[in-house]
Structure formats: C-alpha cells, structure tokens
Amino acid sequence: MRLDEVAIVGVGLTPQVKRSEKNSLQVALDAARLALADAGLRHTDVDGIAARWPGPGGTELAPGSADWSTLLGVPLGWIGDSYPQGVPALVDAAGAILTGQATTVLITGGQAGVLGGGTVAAYTRPGNEFVEPFGAFTATHFALVAQRHLARFPHARRGMAEIAATIRNTGSVNPAAVMHGRGPYTADDVLTAPPVVDPFTLLDLCLASEGGAAVVVTTLERARDLPHPPVVLLGAGMEWLRQQYVDPARYEQVWSIGSAAARKAFGQAGLGPSDVDVAQLYDVNSLEVARQFEALGFCGEGEGTDFALATGIGADGKLPTCTDGGLLSFSHIGWGAPTLKLAEAVHQVRGTAGDRQIARAEIALAAGAGSGAQYYNLALLGRAR
C-alpha cells in the first residue's frame, strides 16, 4: 500500500466573509455539496466522513462525524473524529481507504454565526480548569515564542513585517479573499499598525472569519475516471507535543516543532524542501511563516526571514507561499481553516487556481498549526505519476 494510491478529487469553498448570516452546519454542508459537485460525485458515493458535527440535532454526549450519516442519508463504513480537518483528517482518510474501510471520504467543516461580541474564540479555551473560565487569545501563546526568538535574532522583526505585507498583498488581489482590495501594504504599514500583543501588530496576525471548506478523497484508480486531474498524497507527518493553548509554549521546546514531521513526509515522498513549488504554510502570524521555513528544513535557525526575502514568497518569487492570501488575508474559519490549506494546494497542483495560478506548480506543501499551538502537521501533494 502506498500513499500515492490516494487522491483528492474534489474541492469546495463557500464564500469567505467576515460575518455570515448562516450557521456552521449550513456552511459545512454547502462546502460539502460544492466539493462533491467538483469531484463529479453524489452524496451516495460517500462511505466515510471526517466532519465534527457543528450544529443542533446531534448527540449531545459526543457530537461528531457519526451524526452526519443521518444528514447525508447514507450508511458510513468509516468516520474520523480524532482531528477531522486538514492534514490529520487527510492522513486518517488515506489509512481508511488503503485498508479497505472506505472508498470515498468527505472532509468538511467551518464556522459561521459564531463570531462577534468581543468574546474569545471557543477553540482558545479548552476544557482545562485554569484556562476555560478566562480564555486566552492564541496570539499571546505565539507572542511568547516570538519574544524569545527576537531576543536572539532582533533583525527578524523587519523581515516579519515584510512577510506579512507580502502575503496580505497576495490576498489583496484575490477576489475571493476576505481582505480583497485591502492593500497594498508595506513593511512599515505592518510595523506601525495598532499593537495587539508584543511583538505583534494587527497586520502581523491572521483573520477570524466565517465560511466552509471541504475536500473529497478517494482511490487513485477511481480518481482517473473523474473530471479533474487527480492530486495524490505523496507524504505526510505530524507532531503533537501537548494539548493546544493550555500550558504556555516554551521556545526551546516548540521552535523546531514540525522538523520530525517534515523529515517523515519528505522521506515518504522521496523529495526535499527544494522540490516544493508552492507552500501553503499555516500563517497564523508573520513570524510563524519564518519559523516553518526553519523547522521544515528550508534554512537554518534564525535565517527564516532572510530566506523568505531572498527566495521570494510572492506570486513572482521562487517559492510562492500562501498563494490565496492565507490566513492573514484570505480567511481563517476556525476548525475549517486547516482544510483551506489543502484546498489551495489542490487548486495549484491541478491547475485550477485561475488568476493566482503558479506556473509549473507540481509539488505543494500544505500545513497546519504551529509553535504556539504546540502541534504541527504537513502533507506533500503532487500530480499522479
């Protein structure tokens, strides 16, 4: 059994907006419909699902993917609830397909009707007695890491601002991005934006927005009969240090998180960092982009911002990064955000990214989480060989 016998064959994104009039269940269902239509499949073709139940009517004890069986009206041979979005869901789905537990898996999710009112996002306050009553902005956890890094490499602050401006400007020209038309920005704009938590300003940090995202996964054999060129899973890796946003992140523990996962993924694919054509990094903030370049083996510690600037991470650079505008400008939809990274990677590899298409984008890296979250995952996607 090989990972590249599994392919992503459908992608669905609802409109990404600051605030939606729909609810989370509606946008997840809308994204699922779009992904199945994109794949040329029907809901009755689905026999596996990874989609945490986001709406009313599910089991109150442990709402999860099994509740979708009633909504879809089909029996399911496999459900994935360990982390039902993004790369972890893709890896779980691949395992289910390769072992015969399912033939076609739907991964869908998102958020809508949940933002506003000044409350801390639910996913920043897990059920821990010292965290749940108060919450904690995710930016604070990442800021602890950033402060330590800048104490060691103070030159990186300007580079962080350049990274943020570049990715935001990529999103500014993407009509589908939440921040479409906002920009162009310069590094000075980022540095002088309203401060949020030292060292981050407002423009260093990702969005909180609403919408849905979905992908459909099946066998390569079946994929060859479907409308789009199949995009196969070449390699993947994950690292889990501890539960997110409970214990503060310690620089010495988390700066390199993702390095072991990257070695695993590149080893499985028989590739190296220099083979990546487009990088859909998890850009929760400007420094996290630089950190990932370092941890994933593109450059050494302390060299991430210099690498980004010298290589070029814009659409006309040698390593286009977050080609839809990323979490900084395109959208960040809570639990559905990791699936956005898969969706854009698929569009780039199969050549359906429209005006933002990168020429000769054959190998894409899609990632999730980061140092402040204290876990990391990535996948390498490519054209079927």
N, C-alpha and C positions, 0 to 999 in steps of 0.2 A: 504494500500500500504506500502510495506517495502523495504528498500534499498537493502536488500539481495535477492530481486527478480530480480536484475540487475547484469549481469556478463560481465566481459571482456573475450572475446573468441578468440581474435587474436592479435598477436604482430608482428610488422615489424620494423627492423632496417637496414638501409643501412650501408655500410662500414663507419666508423667514422674516419675521416682523418684531418690532419692539414689544407690542402687546397684541394679543389675538382675542377675537370675540368668541373663539371656540374653546373647548376644553382639551385636556391632554389626551383623552381617549379618542376624541374626534380627529385630532391631527395625526395620531399614531395610525389610525385606521385609514385616513386619507393617504398617508405616505405608503402604507401597505398596498393600497389599490394602485397607486402610481407605479410602484416597483414591480408588481405583478404584471401590469399592462406593459411596462417597459421590457419585461422578460418574455412577453408573449404567452403568459401562463394565466390560469384561473386559480381562484382560491381553493378549488377542489384538488388542485395539483399539490397543495401543501400538505406534508405529513410530519413536519417538525417546525417548532417555533421557539424563538427566544425573544420575549417581549413582556417585561414586567407589566402587570395589569395596572393601568393608571387611572381607572375610573370606577364608578359605582357599579354594584351588582356582582362583584367578585366575592370570593371567600374572604371573610374578614380576618380569619386566623392568619393566613399567609397568602395574600393575593399575589398571583404570579402568572406564569405563562399558561398554565393549565386552563385558566379562565377564558383564554382566547378560543378554546375549542368550541364552546357554545356560540360565541360570536361568529366564528367562521363557518360553523355548521358542519365541520368535518372532524372525524376522529384523528387524533395525533399519535404517531408512533414514538415521538421523542419531544421533550421540552427541555429548555436550558434556562435555568434560573440563577446560576452562580454569579454571573455578571452579564445580563442579557443585552449588551450593547457592544458595538465596536469590535475591536480585535479579539477580546476574550470570547465574545459570542461567536465570532467567525471561526476561531480555533475549535470551540466546542462543537459547532455545526459540522466542521470538517471531520472531526472524530466520529460524530454520529453517522455521517454519510459513508465514510470509509469502512465503518464496521457494520454497515447494513441496518442501522437503527432508523434511518430516514433516507429519503431520496431527494427531497426538496425542502429547504428550511427558509422560513421567513424571519428576518430580524427587523424589528420596527420599534420606534419609541419617539419620545419628545416631550415637550411641555407646552401648555397653553392655559391661560386664565389663572396663572399661579403667581405672577409677578406683580409688584406694585405694593404700595402701602408702607414702604420702608422696612419691611421685615427681612430677616436674614434667611437666605435660601435654605430649604429643608435639608439639602444634602451637605450643608456645612455643619450640621449639629446632629451627629449620630447618637444613638441611644446609650450615652455614657453619662453617669451621674454628675460628673464635673463639667460636662460640655452642653448637654441637652438643654438645661434651663436658660443658658445665656446665648448659645450660638457662638460662632467665630467666623469672621469673614475669611474666606480662603486666601485672600491677598495677604493677610497677616502671616499665615504659615509660610507662604512663599517669600515674604519680605525677610523673615528670619534667615533664610538661606541666602538671599541676595545681599543682605548687610554683611554677612561674613565673607562672601565672595569679593565684594567691593573693598573690604578692608585689606584683602590680599592683592587684588588686581584693580586698583582705583581707575585705571584707564578705561575699564569696561563700561563705565557709565555712559560715555558718549556713544559708544558702539551700541548699547542697548537702545538708545533713542533712535539711532539710525535704523536698527532692525524694526522697531515699532512703526516708524514712518514708512518704511518700505512695504511692509505687509498691509498697513492701513491704506496706502496708495493703491495697492493691488485690488483691494476691495472697493475702493472708491470708484473704479471704472467697471465694476461688475454690477449690472443692473439688478441681479438677484440678491445682492448683499444688503443687509440691514443698513449699513453705512454708505450705500451708494450715493455718490455725489458729495460726500463729506471729505474734503481734502482738495488739492494735495497738501500733505504735511511735510514739514522739515524736522530734523532732529531738534532744532531749537524750539519748535512748537511743542514737541513732546516734553522737553525739559522744563518748559515754563507753564505747562498745563497745571490745573489745580492739583495740589498734592493729595494723595489718598492715605498711603502708609509708606513711610520712608523705607526704601528709596523710590517707590513707585509714584508716578503721577497718574492722572486719569487716563492719559493716552498710552501709558505703558501696559494697561490692564485690559483683559478681554471683556466682551459684552456679556450681558444677561438678556436673552431674547427668547422668543417663542416660535415654535414650529415643530414639524415632524420630519423624520428621516427613516428610510428603510432600504434594505438590500435583500435580494433573493439569492440563495446559494444552492447549487446542485452539482451533479456529476459532470465532468468534462465531456463524457460521452453524450449525455443528454444536451449539454450546452451547445454542441456543434450543430444541433438542429434548430436552435433558437435565433431570434433576429440579429443580435449583436455579437461581435467577436468576443469569445469567452475570455475573461480575465481570471487567471488562475492564481492560487495561493502558492508562492514559492518557498516561503519560510516564515516563521513566527516565533516570538519569545515573550515571556512575561516574568516580572519580578514583583513580589509582594513583601514589603518589609513589615508593615503593620496596618491596622485599620486607619483609614484616612481621617485626618482632622480631629484626632483625639489627643495624642501626645505631640508636643512641638517637634518640628523637624530639626535634627542636628546636622549641620553642614557635613561633618566628617562621615556621616552615615549615608546621606542622601544625594550628595553632589553627583556621584557616579552611578546612581540608580538607572538602570537601563543598559549598562555595559554588558552584563552577563546575558541579558535578553537579546541584545544585538548580536553578540557572538553566536548565540544559538541560531538566530534567524538567518544571518549571513552564511553560517555553516551549512544549514539545511538547503539553502538556495544555491550554494556554490558561488557566492558573489561576495563583493566587498563594498565598502562605502563609496568608492569611486565609480561603481556601476550604477548608482542611483541617479535617475534622470529628473525626478521630481520628489520633493519631500513634503508630505502633509504632516508636519510636526504639530504637537499639541501646544499651541501658542497661548497658554493662559496668561502669560506676561512676556515682556520683551527679553528678560534675562533667561527665562526658561528655554527659549529658542536657542540661545548661545550654549546653554548647559547641555542640551541634547546633542548639538554638534560635537561637543567634547566627549560626552558619555558614550555616544554611539560609534566613536572611532574616526570621525571626520578630521579631528585635530586634537591637540593636547590640552590639558587643563590650563585655563587662563587665556586660551587662544580663540575661544568661540566667537567673540565679537569681531576680532580681526579676520577670522576665517570667513564669516558672513560677508563682511565688507569687501574682502579681496576676491572672493569667489563670485559674489553677486547672487542674491536670493530673490531678486525681482524677476519679472517675466522674461527679461532680456539677459538674465545672468546665467552662469554656468550651472547653478543648482536652484532653479525656481522653487520657492518654498511657500506653502500655504497659498496655492495658486487661485483659490476662490476669494481670498481675503481673510481666511482663517477665522479663529475665534475672536481675533481683535477687530475684525471688520465685517466678515460675512455673517456669522451667527454663533451663539453658544446656547444650546437648548437643553441644558441640564443633562439628564440621563441619555438623551439622544445625541449629544454633541460628539461622542466618540464615533458614532455611525456616520456623521458628516464627513469625517476624515476618510473613511472607506469609500463613500460616495464620490468624493472629488478624485481620489486615486483611481477609481474605476473609470470615471469620465476621461481622465487624462490618458490612461493606458489604451482604452479602446478608441480614442479619438473623437469623443462626442462632447468636448468641453466648449465648443463654439468659439467665440472671440478670444477666450482665455486659453485656448489650446496651445500647449507647448509642443513644438516640432520634435519628432523622434522621442517622444516620451514612452519608452518601452518598459522601464522598471520604476515602480513607485513605492515609496515608503509611507505607511500610514501609522500613526502613533496615538497613544492615549495616556492621560495622567501626567505625573511628573514629580519633582523633588518634594514640594510641599505636601502633596498627597501621599507620598511615601510608597507609591507603587507605580509600575510602568509597564506598558505593553507596546509591541510594534509588530507589523506584518509587512512583508515584501510581496507585492503583487506584480504580475507581468503578463505578457501575451502568451497564449498557449503555444508550446513549442511543437 
